Amino acid sequence: MEGSNMPGSGYTPEEISRNFLSLVMMKYHEVLFFLGLIKAPGHELQSPKLQEAAQSIDQLEALKAKTQGNLTAEEHHALEHILTELRLSYLKVAKEWQSKKEGESQGEKKIEKPFETDSEKRKFFKSYG
């Protein structure tokens, strides 16, 4: 049925919609992976890669801008919902990651404190002087 295809594409509108939503879902999972929220099969969860996650979210934003007015209601709703979810996930992970890094930084400062200042632990050191 040549008449049911989009002009010049060789695909039906339903096939194009499925492929578009598949592309959006692929980018969705990519961002979740970069945020360390999902893992690759057979691997451990990784630390967040915030720059890569932000870049992938920006790519979805660009896709939204370039397809403005050309999406079905279902495609538009799916893209909006995914972008909202990814932005919120990004903010949550970035905040948690920052808190974790600050906690590690404060922990390092405590370790830098000289051991000899603790009188209880000093009694176990032999004096050579």
DAURCOR-V944426 format. One record per residue. N is the residue number from 1. RES is the residue in one small letter. SS is DSSP state (H for helix, E for strand, C for the rest). Layout:
# DAURCOR-V944426
n->[N	N]
res->[RES	RES]
ss->[SS	SS]
This chain:
# DAURCOR-V944426
n->[1	2	3	4	5	6	7	8	9	10	11	12	13	14	15	16	17	18	19	20	21	22	23	24	25	26	27	28	29	30	31	32	33	34	35	36	37	38	39	40	41	42	43	44	45	46	47	48	49	50	51	52	53	54	55	56	57	58	59	60	61	62	63	64	65	66	67	68	69	70	71	72	73	74	75	76	77	78	79	80	81	82	83	84	85	86	87	88	89	90	91	92	93	94	95	96	97	98	99	100	101	102	103	104	105	106	107	108	109	110	111	112	113	114	115	116	117	118	119	120	121	122	123	124	125	126	127	128	129]
res->[m	e	g	s	n	m	p	g	s	g	y	t	p	e	e	i	s	r	n	f	l	s	l	v	m	m	k	y	h	e	v	l	f	f	l	g	l	i	k	a	p	g	h	e	l	q	s	p	k	l	q	e	a	a	q	s	i	d	q	l	e	a	l	k	a	k	t	q	g	n	l	t	a	e	e	h	h	a	l	e	h	i	l	t	e	l	r	l	s	y	l	k	v	a	k	e	w	q	s	k	k	e	g	e	s	q	g	e	k	k	i	e	k	p	f	e	t	d	s	e	k	r	k	f	f	k	s	y	g]
ss->[C	H	H	H	E	C	C	C	C	C	C	E	H	H	H	H	H	H	H	H	H	H	H	H	H	H	H	H	H	H	H	H	H	H	C	C	C	C	C	C	C	C	C	C	C	C	C	C	C	H	H	H	H	H	H	H	H	H	H	H	H	H	H	H	H	H	C	C	C	C	C	C	H	H	H	H	H	H	H	H	H	H	H	H	H	H	H	H	H	H	H	H	H	H	H	H	H	H	H	H	H	H	H	H	H	H	H	H	H	H	H	H	C	C	H	H	H	C	H	H	H	H	C	C	C	C	C	C	C]
